[in-house]
Each structure stands twice: as C-alpha cells, then as structure tokens.
Amino acid sequence: MSDDNRQWFVAQASTSQGIRLERACFGQRIGARPEPGPGEILIRNYYFACDPMNHAWVKGLEARFEPIPVGGVMRGGVAGRVVASHHPDFAIGDAVTGFLDWADYTTSNGSDYTGTPLQRVPRDLPLASGLATLGMTGHCAYFGLFDIGRPKPGDTVCVSGAAGAIGTVALQLARLSGCRTIGIAGGEAKCRYLQEALGADATIDYKAESVSDRLTDLCPQGMDVFFDNVGGPILDAALARLARGARVVICGGIAGYNSEATGLQNHLMLAIQGASMAGFFYFDHVHRLGEANARLASWLRSGAVQEVLDVAQGFDAVPEAALGQFSGKNLGKQLVRIAEDS
Ligand SMILES: NC(=O)c1ccc[n+]([C@@H]2O[C@H](COP(=O)([O-])OP(=O)(O)OC[C@H]3O[C@@H](n4cnc5c(N)ncnc54)[C@H](OP(=O)(O)O)[C@@H]3O)[C@@H](O)[C@H]2O)c1
C-alpha cells in the first residue's frame, strides 16, 4: 500500500455568480496516507461521483452543509474498499460508498461527512453501481418519481435532463411503471440513445427543437407527471402542458445554476389543472435507502433498469468531468475511476 495520498483540494475561492466552480478552483496535492484511529476504517477509493452538488458544497450554497474553505479537501460521492479496520462492523475488502474526501485514501467512523452511514455495495454488483443506480442518482429518481410523481400505468411521464444521471433512471422507472415516456435532452445522439437503448416512447432535442411545440404535439391531453432536473424555460414549457391533476417533481434546476434565474410564466396552470408541484432533498430520505436499494438492485440484476455510466479515467480527470456536466458532456452518471479495483 502506497503512503502517498493524492487529494483534490480547493485551490482558490470561486468568483462565479452561480454554483459552478472555475477550473482554477481545483488543486491537486500529495499528502500522507491517513491512519485510521480507534473505531475507524481506512478506505482505498476507486471511483468519485461527479454531481452538481460538489460545486455547491465548496461554495456553501447548499444550505445544510458548511462550505469547504480554500485549502480544504474537496468531497463528494466516493466508492472504495476497506483496507484497514478498527471498526467491528467493517471487514477488509468491504465495498462502501459515501460522501467522503476526493483522495486516494480516506478514513471514516462508519458515517460520511453528512452523518449518513456508509452504504454497502452488494457483492454481486459492480462497485460503480454504488454511486449510480444504488447511489444518490438512483435514489433521487426513486424518491422523486414514486413519492411525488406517483405514476400510474397509462400516464404520460416527461423527464427533463433525461440523458443525465438521474434522468436516465427516472425515465426507466416511469417505463417500468407502465407509463408512456418522453425524454428531453440536448442533441440528436442523446435523444436516439434514450429511444433505442432505454425505451423512451418519444424525445425532444431542446437544442434543436421548440420544447413548447413538441410538447403540444406529443401531449395533446397534457402530461400527467413532469420530472424536472433542469428548471428555467423547459419547466415553464412543461407547466403549459399539464394534464388535470398532474404532478410536477422538482429534482433540480441546472439551467439556472450558472445564469440569471428566469421567472415562470405558466405557473397558473397548476391552479387551472388542479396540479401540484413539489420538490425533495435527497438527504431528507436517507432513512429509506434500504427500501430503495432493495428494489433498485433487483431491477438492476434483472436488467429491467440499465445502468448508464460515463466513466472518465484517472485521478487527473476530475476537473474536466466535474465541469463537463454543465455543458452536457456526460451521458448518464459521470464517474471518475481513479484506480483499478483489484
Ligand atoms: N433534489 C436533490 O436532492 C438532488 C440531488 C442530486 C442532484 N439533484 C439535481 O438533479 C439534477 C440532475 O442531476 P444529475 O446528477 O442527473 O446531473 P447530470 O448527470 O449532470 O445531468 C445534468 C444534465 O443536465 C443537462 N443540462 C445542463 N445544462 C442544461 C441547461 N441549461 N438546460 C437543459 N439541460 C441542461 C445536461 O444534459 P444535456 O446534454 O441534455 O443538456 C447534463 O448532462 C441537477 O439539477 C442536480 O442538481 C438534486
């Protein structure tokens, strides 16, 4: 085991208006491998998960967690294996995930930075699944769609950011629920993938088509569920096409993370259609991860849900991967594999 411990740290304060960090905020350094104290484990990390939340954590815009100061180690979703244990519940070789240091090695007392217990990746599934279908990504799709969207067979469910991490899972869960699915994504290749590989009934390329016109064509009776990862003009266009009693799930609003927020013009359609719009925050649902993981893992094993991974290779790939999500470079869950899992 090497004594070196490469780390990504906050090299300088961000000056951007939104949450997105600049490239210069990402610094790399080598520190000493940490030693696990009493009751702690040492984890060798293999994958980092890129989430828009990584940026919000550094800047402290995510209300519930302290910002990471300049010089502090960046953190985010991490999957690794226990290589030393002074903790009765963890053995060497256990596969674990959590929100931990973006470093080769990290210690834990059994929980992550958010206080959430480390999650275990089932032995028969790839380590990367613990950050994708069985990570925050799959969980957001699961809680958002089923708790708020409440899809019924025959419903029309539209998903924005449909070719991203959460979108690819939400779309498939809607299809599994017997719904007609419409995915909104940027570019012809992503839209083709959603239809050919993930079984979307229809897609809208928001970069080349009018979302409003296409929704009018595709949803003459309106949509029953809108699962929104994007916000802004796409959310507004969807509000204009709600069916009676529709449910709008606010998962995220990436279109506004780096630009001026735009006001909604069509929010009164919620009143006219007797529809509801509600958001959710992942960390309010972590007490139900067991339930979500049991169902998501069984769909993954049976092939009912396909895992869509976009894996950048090597420790150095972190900044490009983490920044690329804002311009749609990723298809599915953006991970960085920092070492080979032996
Ligand atoms: N509620 C929660 O607790 C929670 C937890 C985690 C994440 N989230 C939010 O959920 C959303 C999806 O997260 P994710 O992990 O699936 O992210 P992701 O994989 O990075 O997907 C984001 C996708 O959004 C699209 N996009 C980027 N800018 C856009 C714009 N201006 N207009 C339209 N589409 C745009 C891009 O695809 P295209 O090529 O299609 O543009 C990009 O690939 C994010 O807003 C995130 O902040 C919420």
The ligand as an SDF file (V2000), in Angstrom:
LIG
                    3D

 48 52  0  0  0  0  0  0  0  0999 V2000
  -33.1480   17.0880   -5.1600 N   0  0  0  0  0  0  0  0  0  0  0  0
  -31.9930   16.5440   -4.7870 C   0  0  0  0  0  0  0  0  0  0  0  0
  -31.7720   16.1630   -3.6340 O   0  0  0  0  0  0  0  0  0  0  0  0
  -30.9130   16.3790   -5.8330 C   0  0  0  0  0  0  0  0  0  0  0  0
  -29.8290   15.5150   -5.6270 C   0  0  0  0  0  0  0  0  0  0  0  0
  -28.8760   15.3730   -6.6270 C   0  0  0  0  0  0  0  0  0  0  0  0
  -28.9980   16.1100   -7.8050 C   0  0  0  0  0  0  0  0  0  0  0  0
  -30.0420   16.9710   -7.9410 N   0  0  0  0  0  0  0  0  0  0  0  0
  -30.2230   17.7600   -9.1720 C   0  0  0  0  0  0  0  0  0  0  0  0
  -30.7660   16.9160  -10.1670 O   0  0  0  0  0  0  0  0  0  0  0  0
  -30.3840   17.4000  -11.4480 C   0  0  0  0  0  0  0  0  0  0  0  0
  -29.8040   16.2760  -12.2610 C   0  0  0  0  0  0  0  0  0  0  0  0
  -28.6550   15.8060  -11.6090 O   0  0  0  0  0  0  0  0  0  0  0  0
  -27.7440   14.6990  -12.3070 P   0  0  0  0  0  0  0  0  0  0  0  0
  -26.8380   14.1710  -11.2820 O   0  0  0  0  0  0  0  0  0  0  0  0
  -28.6050   13.8100  -13.1130 O   0  0  0  0  0  0  0  0  0  0  0  0
  -26.9010   15.6410  -13.2650 O   0  0  0  0  0  0  0  0  0  0  0  0
  -26.1940   15.2870  -14.6360 P   0  0  0  0  0  0  0  0  0  0  0  0
  -25.9860   13.8690  -14.8390 O   0  0  0  0  0  0  0  0  0  0  0  0
  -25.0270   16.1690  -14.7090 O   0  0  0  0  0  0  0  0  0  0  0  0
  -27.2160   15.7630  -15.6980 O   0  0  0  0  0  0  0  0  0  0  0  0
  -27.2900   17.0760  -15.9750 C   0  0  0  0  0  0  0  0  0  0  0  0
  -27.6600   17.2140  -17.4330 C   0  0  0  0  0  0  0  0  0  0  0  0
  -28.4170   18.3890  -17.4990 O   0  0  0  0  0  0  0  0  0  0  0  0
  -28.3330   18.8750  -18.8020 C   0  0  0  0  0  0  0  0  0  0  0  0
  -28.1690   20.3230  -18.7920 N   0  0  0  0  0  0  0  0  0  0  0  0
  -27.0980   21.0320  -18.3760 C   0  0  0  0  0  0  0  0  0  0  0  0
  -27.3450   22.3460  -18.5330 N   0  0  0  0  0  0  0  0  0  0  0  0
  -28.6000   22.4340  -19.0620 C   0  0  0  0  0  0  0  0  0  0  0  0
  -29.4200   23.5210  -19.4760 C   0  0  0  0  0  0  0  0  0  0  0  0
  -29.0070   24.7960  -19.3610 N   0  0  0  0  0  0  0  0  0  0  0  0
  -30.6500   23.2520  -19.9690 N   0  0  0  0  0  0  0  0  0  0  0  0
  -31.0820   21.9830  -20.0970 C   0  0  0  0  0  0  0  0  0  0  0  0
  -30.3470   20.9080  -19.7470 N   0  0  0  0  0  0  0  0  0  0  0  0
  -29.1190   21.1510  -19.2250 C   0  0  0  0  0  0  0  0  0  0  0  0
  -27.1090   18.2320  -19.4710 C   0  0  0  0  0  0  0  0  0  0  0  0
  -27.5590   17.3440  -20.4800 O   0  0  0  0  0  0  0  0  0  0  0  0
  -27.9790   17.8610  -21.9750 P   0  0  0  0  0  0  0  0  0  0  0  0
  -26.8880   17.4190  -22.8770 O   0  0  0  0  0  0  0  0  0  0  0  0
  -29.2550   17.1520  -22.1940 O   0  0  0  0  0  0  0  0  0  0  0  0
  -28.0800   19.3490  -21.9230 O   0  0  0  0  0  0  0  0  0  0  0  0
  -26.4680   17.4420  -18.3520 C   0  0  0  0  0  0  0  0  0  0  0  0
  -25.8850   16.2580  -18.8060 O   0  0  0  0  0  0  0  0  0  0  0  0
  -29.3990   18.5300  -11.2050 C   0  0  0  0  0  0  0  0  0  0  0  0
  -30.1090   19.7370  -11.3460 O   0  0  0  0  0  0  0  0  0  0  0  0
  -28.9580   18.3060   -9.7720 C   0  0  0  0  0  0  0  0  0  0  0  0
  -28.5610   19.4970   -9.1510 O   0  0  0  0  0  0  0  0  0  0  0  0
  -30.9970   17.1000   -6.9920 C   0  0  0  0  0  0  0  0  0  0  0  0
  1  2  1  0
  2  3  2  0
  2  4  1  0
  4  5  1  0
  4 48  2  0
  5  6  2  0
  6  7  1  0
  7  8  2  0
  8  9  1  0
  8 48  1  0
  9 10  1  0
  9 46  1  0
 10 11  1  0
 11 12  1  0
 11 44  1  0
 12 13  1  0
 13 14  1  0
 14 15  2  0
 14 16  1  0
 14 17  1  0
 17 18  1  0
 18 19  2  0
 18 20  1  0
 18 21  1  0
 21 22  1  0
 22 23  1  0
 23 24  1  0
 23 42  1  0
 24 25  1  0
 25 26  1  0
 25 36  1  0
 26 27  1  0
 26 35  1  0
 27 28  2  0
 28 29  1  0
 29 30  1  0
 29 35  2  0
 30 31  1  0
 30 32  2  0
 32 33  1  0
 33 34  2  0
 34 35  1  0
 36 37  1  0
 36 42  1  0
 37 38  1  0
 38 39  2  0
 38 40  1  0
 38 41  1  0
 42 43  1  0
 44 45  1  0
 44 46  1  0
 46 47  1  0
M  CHG  2   8   1  16  -1
M  END
$$$$
